[in-house]
């Protein structure tokens, strides 16, 4: 395992057993992610992307292999996870949702208020802080989830297609807000997406997975300087070439899985 990596995954395999049969979701996954790196995971549906994130989040256990998340501060949570939806707690207000992780750690009230106020402002939710999730749009709920994840100051951030259910306009706005917060915090992020555009906009490195059982087959480093906009990404000739290359990989994997 790499000693300089924030996340180090070694020979990780996950097999699910059900009624006498088994399905291998992940097979021999090896991946190192540096401290402060933003990595996007791309692959065909059912290739085990979410399973890998759930293992890193401690929600599943690997069948074989191991992973290490390097801890910088003992008092800091190991990870926070942002889901595609249903990430907010319905009986808590926006403010209470954002503060939830901090309160669970029994931190001083003044510190909790300061960090909650800061991230409410960063995602533009100060004036909605007393509302409940049922009163929010889908985009606003995801803002709450992102603010809560960053406010809790985890060692790493795991994001499972957080913008997939949003319309294009909201998606672009939240992508820019996410990058703005990330540029300040430089959290180590592993981000699942089905969108090649999104991966090109957000990531330092794109890791491509095979169809089931999921293995890591290729990676693409994105050298375009930050800050980036979607307009700049789409106008860049090198990234346009990368888009076609990644698209062809996904097509080949999907077609190969049907043979």
C-alpha positions in Angstrom: 0.0 0.0 0.0 1.1 3.5 -0.8 2.2 5.5 2.3 1.4 8.8 0.7 -2.2 7.9 -0.2 -5.2 9.2 1.7 -7.3 6.2 0.5 -5.5 3.0 -0.4 -7.4 0.0 -1.7 -5.6 -3.3 -2.2 -7.0 -6.4 -4.1 -10.5 -5.7 -2.9 -13.2 -8.2 -3.9 -16.9 -8.3 -2.9 -19.2 -11.3 -3.4 -22.9 -11.2 -2.5 -24.5 -14.5 -1.6 -28.2 -15.2 -1.9 -30.3 -18.4 -1.8 -27.4 -20.7 -2.8 -26.1 -18.4 -5.6 -23.4 -15.7 -5.6 -22.7 -12.5 -7.5 -19.2 -11.0 -7.7 -19.8 -7.2 -7.6 -16.1 -6.2 -7.4 -13.0 -8.1 -8.3 -9.4 -7.3 -7.5 -9.8 -3.5 -7.1 -6.6 -1.6 -6.5 -6.6 2.2 -6.2 -4.7 4.9 -4.4 -6.1 8.4 -4.0 -3.9 11.2 -2.8 -4.7 13.6 -0.1 -6.8 16.5 -1.5 -7.5 14.7 -4.8 -10.9 14.8 -6.5 -11.5 11.4 -8.2 -14.5 10.5 -10.3 -15.5 6.9 -10.7 -17.2 6.1 -14.1 -18.5 2.8 -15.3 -21.6 1.0 -16.7 -24.7 0.5 -14.5 -24.3 -2.4 -12.1 -20.4 -2.4 -12.2 -20.1 -2.0 -8.4 -19.4 1.7 -8.1 -21.8 2.2 -5.2 -20.7 -1.1 -3.6 -17.2 0.3 -3.5 -18.3 3.5 -1.9 -20.4 1.7 0.7 -17.4 -0.4 1.6 -15.3 2.7 2.1 -18.1 4.2 4.2 -18.2 1.1 6.5 -21.7 0.1 5.3 -20.5 -3.1 3.6 -17.5 -5.4 4.3 -15.1 -6.6 1.6 -15.0 -10.4 0.9 -11.3 -10.3 0.4 -8.7 -7.5 0.2 -8.5 -4.4 2.3 -8.5 -0.6 2.3 -6.9 2.0 4.5 -8.1 5.6 5.0 -5.3 7.7 6.4 -6.4 9.6 9.5 -4.8 13.0 10.0 -6.7 14.0 13.2 -8.2 11.5 15.7 -11.1 13.8 16.5 -12.2 14.1 12.9 -14.8 11.6 11.4 -13.3 9.2 8.9 -15.8 9.9 6.2 -19.0 11.6 5.2 -21.3 10.3 2.4 -23.6 12.2 0.2 -26.3 10.1 -1.5 -28.3 10.7 -4.7 -31.4 11.4 -2.6 -33.0 10.8 0.8 -29.9 12.2 2.4 -31.6 14.7 4.7 -33.4 13.9 7.9 -37.1 14.8 7.4 -37.9 15.8 11.0 -35.0 18.2 11.3 -34.8 21.8 10.0 -32.2 22.8 7.4 -30.0 24.2 10.2 -30.5 21.1 12.4 -29.6 18.9 9.4 -26.4 20.8 8.7 -25.4 20.8 12.4 -26.3 17.1 12.9 -22.9 15.5 12.6 -21.3 18.2 14.8 -23.9 17.8 17.5 -23.4 14.0 17.5 -19.7 14.7 18.2 -20.7 16.8 21.2 -18.7 19.8 20.0 -19.0 23.3 21.7 -22.3 25.1 20.8 -20.4 28.2 19.6 -18.3 26.1 17.3 -21.3 24.3 16.0 -23.2 27.6 15.3 -20.1 29.1 13.6 -19.6 26.2 11.2 -23.3 25.7 10.5 -23.7 29.4 9.7 -20.6 29.3 7.4 -21.8 26.4 5.3 -25.4 27.6 5.2 -24.0 30.8 3.7 -21.7 28.9 1.3 -24.7 27.0 -0.2 -27.1 29.9 -0.1 -29.5 28.5 2.5 -29.3 31.1 5.3 -32.8 32.4 4.7 -34.2 28.8 4.5 -32.6 27.6 7.7 -35.8 27.1 9.6 -37.6 25.1 6.9 -38.1 21.3 6.9 -37.0 19.1 4.0 -40.6 18.6 2.8 -40.6 22.4 2.1 -37.5 22.2 -0.1 -36.8 21.5 -3.7 -34.6 18.6 -4.8 -31.7 21.0 -5.4 -32.1 22.6 -2.0 -32.1 19.2 -0.3 -28.8 18.3 -2.0 -27.4 21.7 -0.8 -28.3 20.7 2.7 -26.5 17.3 2.3 -23.4 18.9 0.9 -23.3 21.6 3.6 -23.7 18.9 6.3 -20.9 16.7 4.9 -18.4 19.6 4.7 -19.4 21.1 8.1 -18.6 17.8 9.7 -15.0 18.0 8.5 -14.4 14.4 7.6 -11.1 12.9 6.5 -12.7 12.0 3.1 -15.9 12.7 1.3 -17.8 10.0 -0.6 -20.4 11.2 -3.1 -22.8 8.8 -4.9 -24.3 10.5 -7.9 -25.5 13.5 -5.8 -26.8 15.5 -8.7 -28.2 12.7 -10.9 -31.9 13.5 -10.1 -31.6 17.2 -10.7 -32.5 19.2 -13.8 -29.6 20.5 -15.9 -29.7 24.1 -14.6 -29.7 23.0 -10.9 -27.0 20.4 -11.7 -24.6 23.1 -13.1 -25.2 25.4 -10.2 -24.5 22.7 -7.6 -21.5 21.5 -9.4 -20.0 25.0 -9.3 -20.9 25.4 -5.6 -19.3 22.0 -4.8 -16.1 23.0 -6.6 -16.1 26.4 -4.8 -16.3 24.7 -1.4 -13.9 22.0 -2.3 -11.3 24.5 -3.5 -11.3 26.0 0.0 -11.2 22.8 1.9 -9.3 20.5 -0.5 -11.1 17.5 0.9 -10.2 14.1 -0.6 -13.3 13.2 -2.7 -14.4 10.0 -4.4 -17.3 10.9 -6.6 -19.6 8.4 -8.5 -21.2 9.7 -11.7 -22.7 8.4 -14.9 -22.1 11.8 -16.6 -18.9 12.1 -18.6 -19.3 15.9 -18.7 -19.6 16.0 -14.9 -16.5 13.9 -14.4 -14.5 16.2 -16.8 -15.7 19.3 -15.0 -15.1 18.1 -11.4 -12.2 15.7 -11.3 -8.4 15.7 -11.1 -8.6 12.0 -12.3 -11.3 9.8 -13.8 -11.1 6.1 -13.0 -13.0 3.8 -15.5 -14.5 0.6 -14.4 -15.4 -2.6 -16.3 -18.9 -4.1 -16.4 -19.7 -6.6 -13.6 -17.6 -7.9 -11.9 -16.3 -4.4 -11.5 -12.5 -3.9 -11.9 -10.6 -0.7 -12.6 -9.4 -0.8 -16.2 -8.2 2.6 -17.1 -7.7 6.1 -15.7 -7.6 9.6 -17.2 -5.9 12.6 -15.7 -7.6 15.9 -16.2 -4.9 18.6 -16.5 -7.2 21.6 -17.2 -6.5 24.4 -14.7 -9.1 25.3 -12.1 -11.5 27.0 -11.7 -13.3 25.4 -14.7 -16.7 26.1 -16.2 -18.8 23.7 -18.3 -18.4 26.0 -21.2 -14.6 25.8 -21.0 -14.7 22.0 -20.6 -16.9 21.6 -23.7 -14.8 24.0 -25.8 -11.5 22.3 -24.9 -10.2 20.1 -27.8 -8.3 17.7 -25.5 -11.3 17.2 -23.2 -13.5 16.6 -26.2 -11.2 13.9 -27.3 -11.3 12.4 -23.7 -15.1 12.5 -23.8 -15.1 10.4 -27.0 -12.6 8.0 -25.5 -14.5 7.5 -22.3 -17.8 7.2 -24.2 -16.3 4.5 -26.3 -15.1 2.6 -23.2 -18.6 2.7 -21.7 -20.2 1.5 -24.9 -17.7 -1.3 -25.2 -18.3 -2.4 -21.6 -22.1 -2.4 -22.0 -22.0 -4.3 -25.3 -19.4 -6.7 -23.9 -21.6 -7.5 -20.9 -24.5 -8.5 -23.2 -22.5 -11.1 -25.2 
